[in-house]
Amino acid sequence: MDRSTTTQPLAHRAARRATATSPSPSPSREPLSEPSREPLRERAAEVLWANWTGTSTVPSRALYPHQWSWDSAFIAIGLRHLSPLRAQLELETLLAAQWGDGRVPHIVFNDAVPLGAYFPSPDFWRSTTAGRAAGAPADVQTSGIVQPPVHALAAWLVHRADPGLSRARAFLARLRPRLAAWHRYLLESRDAGGAGLAAVLHPWEQGMDNSPCWDGPLSRVDPAEPGAYRRADLAHGAPEDRPTDADYGRYVRLAADYRDRGYADVTGPEATAPGAAAGAFRVEDPAFNALLIASEHALALIDAELGGRAAAARSYEHRARARTLTRTLVARLWDPGRELFLCRDLRSGELIGERGVTGLIPLVLPALPSGVAAALMRTARGPHFGLGGTARLVPSHDLTAAAFDPRRYWRGPAWFNTNWLVAKGLRLHGERALADGLRAAMLDAADTSGFAEYVHPYTGEGCGARGFGWTAALTLDLLYAGRDGLFEGAEGKPGGAPEEEFAEESAEQSAEQSAEESAEEEWGHE
């Protein structure tokens, strides 16, 4: 990637500081007519103001005192209803730490926070030295791994909250090159399986850190020595709610090995060869790739908004790529017997049989074949996830599995970001009553749990940190835009492009495009 696309400042720091001192923004739209929810709206806003650092929002003041990548994307989606400017700054601050190879690091460290407040800390990652060859920025410390690519989708929704402000600040024009570089990195440097999907090389990258889906691939990793690191997370959460020491040691080992390779990515046969250190953990994950595809759709809308012949061509390319990637996702990761998307272990080449919520997230895709979408919705309602029946919220793992634990991190508890995505997917594919019920359950759980990091899927009891950033932010989004699609408020065809420009030769592709255009009309283009 041309480094010039990522080195220019995204926002004047004085403007950031000025906005940081005045938490009195106006909502971008009126909340849904629910007077009883007004106290909830006010308390959610208070969480976001309390977690604001001046340039970004921490997930939790105590447990997560830095900026996290996909947290910031979800936080911006909610923050847009309170302050579109702050939502823009949230994404700009994150993307200012982008590496020269295009990767967006999963943590951007605040140098005012003591090293011992969080582990792995900057002195573990050593981004400015170990990451130099990959283009790590010299003026800020970051981690060297990534998180799910929700950012283009977040940028589009933030733009829609106040298009006038966005255009005046050239928000989309300045972010678009960085977002495109981020997607190129994933599609080229992370195509470890050679089929076109992005692979994750660490459970932290997928975001569902402790999922049983990782137990098989992680079993190949020798844990780091316990004395080589100190777990800061146990000072803020009950050990029975957190990953085990053995799993945490494997996380540390994977991250240290990647760092010691200079954060170099390997693709092709070398990445997954038996005995290759680079291939100890390589997984194609359905949620990670579904969010990449959704963000490709968002980039198409961003380019259409920017206008011009070159932007129109790029918009078409992103739409075509999103359709191709959707077909690849189905071909690679769909299990028709389980009626669920599964993870693929690239070392063994086999699908991983565990049923995680990651397998439901592709519901957000507009060009998902109708039969696959219908099967996913059956699975969501069925015994494995219990939506609308035994479970109040969608659990992070199969309710019937031996590995299910309703309280332990990502091994069963319900999380607000995954439930928000499932609700949007249900609504997109016509299950509006089920989506409405899930929305109501999420609002109730946020209210009673104090905006918990995650909750018990049966009872809604809060677990982990309280006053959690994305829980508060997505609560706001449910209150303001809870019955919108992901790409809300459409008027006309996406990008204003002639319908025939996007025509496909086969009947199957034409049907996919019709579904995509229908969804994008709901998603929104001015």
N, C-alpha and C positions, 0 to 999 in steps of 0.2 A: 504494500500500500504506500502511496505517496504520503510521506510524513507531513507534507504541507496541509493535508486535509484535516489534521488533528491538532496542530500546534497553535492555531489562532484562538485568542480568548473568546469564550462563548457569551460572556456577559460582563459588563463593566463592574468591577468589584464594588465600587462606590454605590452603584445602583442596588447591588445585593444587600449591602449593609443598611442602606436606607429603608428598603422594604422589610428587612429583618426586625426593625425596631417598631413597626406599626402594625400589630395584628388586628386590623380593622377592615378586612376586605369585604366586598359585597358578593353574595352568591351569584353564580352564573345563571341560575334558574331557581324558580320557587320549588321548595320540597314538595313531595307528594302530599296530598291532603290527609294528614294523619296528626291531628293536634296532640294526641297522646304521646307521640314520639318526639315532640319538641325538646323535652329535657335530654333525651338520648342524643339528639343532634348537637345540643350545646356541649354535652360532656365529650362527645367524639371530637368536636373542634378543640376543646381544651387539651385533649391528649396530643393533638398535632401541634398546637402552639407550644406545649411543654417540651415536646421532643425536637423542636426546631432549633438548629444550632447557629443560624445566621446565613448558612448557605445550603443546608440540606436538613433532612430529618432522620434521626436515629430510630431504629426499631424499638429500642428500649434503653432508657438512660442507664439502668444498672447492668443488664446482661449483655446488651449489644450497643456499645457506646460509639460506634463508628457508622459509616454509610455503607449499606449493603445494596447490591445491584438490583435484584428483582424486588426487594422491599421498596426501594425508591421508585420503581416503576409503578407498583400498586399504590404507593402513597401519593404519587402525583395524580393518579386517576381520581382519588378521593379529594385531594387538596384543591383540584381545579374548581370544585364547587364553592370553596371558601375564598381562594385567591389564585386566579389563573396565573398571575405573575410568579408567585412562589412555586406553583406547580412547574412552570417553565424553568425556574432556577434550579429546582430539584434535579431535573434531567440534565440541565446544562452542567451543573457541578459534577455529576457522575461522569458524563461523557468527556469532560475536560481531562479526566484521568485515563482516557483510552490509550492503549499501547500502540506503538507504530505498526505492529502487524495486524491491528484492527480489533484485538480482543478488548472487551470491557471487563475489568477485573471485578471479582465478586465482592471485595471490600476495598473501600478508599479510606485510609486511616486518617484520623484527626490527631495531629502531632501534639495537641494539648492534652491528650488523654495519657495517663501513665501506662508504661509498657505492661505492667502486671494486671491491668484492669481487664484484659481480654487475651486469650490464647486461641490460636496462634497469632502472635503480635508481629509488628513490622520487622523485628530482628530475627524472626523465624523465616519470613518470606524473602527478605533481602532483595526486594524487587529492583531497586536502583542499580544493584551490582549483578545479581544472578540473572535478571531480566534484561540486561543491557542489549544483548544481541537481538532480542525480540522487540526492542523499541519501548521498553518501560520508561515512563516519564522520569526525569531526573529531579523534579521539584516536588514530588508527592510520593509517599509510600503507599503501596497497594499490595494486595495478594497477587498470586500469579495464575489462579484458576478463574473460572467464569461461573455465571449462573444463567438460568433460562432467559432467552431473548424476548422479553415483553416490551422492550423500550420503544420500538416504532409504533406499536399499538398505543402505548401510553402517550407518546408524542402527538399522535393524531387526535386522541380524545382530549388532550389538553388544548390543542389548537381549537377544537370545536367549541370549547368552553367560552372563548373570547377571541373570535377570528380577527377582530380589529386590532387588538393588542398584539396578537401573534404576528400579524402582517407588519405592524409598525416596528416590531423588534426583529423582523426577519427570522423569527424563531424556527420555522420549518426549513428555510433556506440554509440556515447555519447548521442545523442538526442533520439534515439529509445526508451529506457526505460521510459523516461519522456513522450513521445508522447503516448506510450501504456498505461501508468498510467492515463493520461489525458482522453483517450477514455474510460477506465474502469470506471473512476469516472462518466462520463456522462451516460454510459450505465447501471450502477448499481445504483448510488446514485440519479440520476435524472429521473429514470423511474417511474414518479409519476402516469402515466396512466396504468401501468402494462402490456403494450403491446409490450414493447421493444424500443420505441422511447424516446429520451431525452426531458424533459420538461424544459421550461424557467420559472423562478419565478419572473422576473422583465422585463419590456420592454427594459431596457438598455442591458440586456443579449442577446436579439435577435439582437440588433444592430440598428434596425429601430425604434428608440426610441418613436417617436410620431405618429406612424402609426394609422389610424382609425381602423385597425384590433384589437387594444387594447381597444377601447372605451368601449365596453361591459364589459369585465373583470375588467377594471379599475373603472367602475362605482360602484363596490362593496367596493372600498377602500376609507376610510375617509382621506382627505388631511391632511397633517401636518399643524400645525398652522403657518401662514405666518411669524410671528415674530421669529420663531424657527430657521430660516436659511436665508441666503442672496444669491440670485442668481448672480453668477459672470458672467454668460453667457450674460446677458443683457447689460453688459458694452462693449461687442464686437460685438453685432448683433442687428438688428432692432427687437423690440418686436413682430411685425407682422410676422416675419420669424421664431420665436422661439416658443416652447411649451407655452401654457397658464399657468398662475399662478396656476390654479386649478389642471391641469395635473401634473405640476412640484411638487406641494404639495403631490400628490399621489405617485409620484416616491420616494420622500423623505420618506414618511411613510412606503412604502414597504421595502426600504433599511434599515431603522432604526429598523423595526420589525425583519428582518432577522438577523441583527447584534445583537439585544438583545436576540435572541435565540441561540447565539453563532455560527451563520452560520451553524446550524444543518439542514441537509436535511431530509425530510420525504417522504417516498414512500408508496404505497398501499392506502387503503381506508382512512387512517388517513390524508393523504395529501390533499384530496379533499372533506372531510366531510363538510356538511353545518355548518357554524359557526366556523370552524377551522381557526385560524389565519394563520397557515401554508399554507392554501389552498386559501387565498384571491386572488391570481393570480397564476394560473398554466395553461400553454398553451403549446400544442405541435405545433411547428412551422415548416412548410415545408422547409424553407431555412436553418435554423439551422441544421435540421436533414440531409438535402441533403449534406451540407458541411461536416458533420460528416461521411457520407457514402463515399463521395469523398476522404476524408482523410483516411478512411479505405482502399480504393484502393491504396492510396499512401503508406500506411504502408506495404501493401503486396509487393509493388515494393521495398521499403526500405529493408525489410527483405530478398527479393531475391537478392538484391545487396550485402548485407552483407555476404551471402553464409553460407554453412554448413547445416547439417541435421536439427538441431533445428530451424534455421532461415527459412528453406524451409517449415517446418511444420507450423510455425507461419504465413508465407506468405499465405499458403493455408487457414488457419483459417480466416485471414483478408478478403481474397477474398470471402469466403463462407459467412462471416458475412455481407459483403457489399451487396451480393445478397439477403440475407434474409431481411436485413433492407430496401432494395429497395422495396421488395414485401410488407413489413409492411407499408411503407410510402404510397404506392398506396392504400392499403386496408383501412388505417386509415384517410388519408387526401385528397384523390382524389375525386373531385366532377364532375362526368361525365356530369351533366347538364350545369354547368358553364364552363366546360372544363378548369379547373384550380385547383391547389392544394390550400386548405384552411387551416386556423388554427383551432385547436380544443380546445375549452374551457373545461378544465378537471373538473371544478366545475359543469357546466351544462351537460357535456358530449356531447354537440352539436358542429357541425362545425359552425364557424363564417362566416357569409355571405359576409363580405367585401372582395373585390378583391384587394390584394396588390401585389407588385412586388415579394414578398416572394414566391408567388405561381408559378412564372415562373422559379425560381432558380433550381428546380430539373432537368431542361434540361441539367445540367452538368453531369448527371448520365449516365454511359455507358450502364447499364442493364435496363434502363427505357423501358417498353414495347413500341413497335413502335407506336401503336395506341394512347397511352398517349402522346408520344413525338409529334406526328403529330397534336393532338388536342391542345397542348400547343403552338405550332408554329402558329396555326390558331388564338388562343387567343392573342398572341403577336401582330399579324398583324391587329386584329380586332378593333372595336371601343373603347374597354376598355383601350387599351394601345397604339394603333395607330402607331405601329412601321412600318416604310416604307411609312407612309401616313401622317396623321395630326401631329404626334409628331416627333421631330428631334431625341430625345433620349427616352428611355423607362422610363415613369414616375414611381414614387414610389407608386402611387395609381391610381385606376380606374379613367380615365378621365371623365367618365359619372356620377360618384357618387356625391351625395350631399355634402359629406365630402371633395371632392377634392379641394385642394388649391395649385396653382402652385408655391407658394413661401414658404409656411410654412413647416418647418422641417418634412420630411418624410410623409407629407400628400399630396404629388403631385410632388415636384421637382424631377429631375433626379440626381442620384448619380453615380459616376464613377465606384465604385466597383460592384454594382449590374448590371450596363450595361456591364461591362467587363465579368461578369459571364454569362449573357444572350448571349453575343456575342460568348463566348466559347461553350455554349450549342447549339446555332444555328449551329455553324460550325460542332460540333460533330455529329449532327443529319441530316446533309446534306444541310442545308440552307445557303450555302456559300455566295451567292450574298447578301442576307439580312444581314449576318454577316459582309461582307465587307462594306456595306453601313453604318451599325452601327459603325464600327471601324472609318470610315472617319468622321462621325458626332461627335464622341467622341473626335477625334483629333482636329477638328475645335473648339469645345466648350472649350477644355482645352486651346487652343491657345488664343481665344478671351476673355475668362473669367479670365485669369491670374491664371489658375489652381485652380479654385474655389472649395469650399467644396461641393457645389451642384449647379445645374443650373435649370433655367426655362425650362420645357420639350418642349415647343413650340418654344421658341426663342433662347435658349442657354445662356441667360443672367445669369451672375454669381450671386450667393447668398452665404451668410455665409462668412467664412474665405477665404482669398486668400492665394496663396502659400501653398496649402493643400497637406500633405504628400502623401496620397494614390492616389490623382489625378495625381500628378507629376510622381509617381512610375508606375502607370498603363499606363500612357501616354508613358513612356519609353518602357514598355512591348509591347504595341501596335506597337511602332516603330521598335522594334527588333524582336518580335515574334508574330506579330499581326495576322498571318494566320496559327499559330500552334494550335494544340489541347492542352488541359490542360496538358497532359502527353506526351510531344513532342518527336519526333525523334526516333521512335521505330526501333529496329532491332530484329526480331524474336519474339517468344512467351514471355509473361511476366514472368520474372524470369528464363527463360530457362527451365521451368518445362515441362515434357511431357504433351502433350495436353490431353491424356486420363486420366491423374490424376485429371483433373477438369471436367470430363464428368458427366452429371446429368442423372437421370433415366428418367425423363419425357421430352416430346418434348418441352414443354413450357420452362423448365429450360435450356434445351440445346440451345434454341434460345436466351435466355437471356445471356448465357455464350458466344455465338458467338458474340453478340453485344458488350459484355464487352471486349472480347479479341481483337476485331477489334478496339475498342476505345483505349485500352491500347497500341496497336501497334502504334497508332497515338500519344498517350501520351508519350511513350518512355521508353525503358529499354536498357541499354547498352549490 
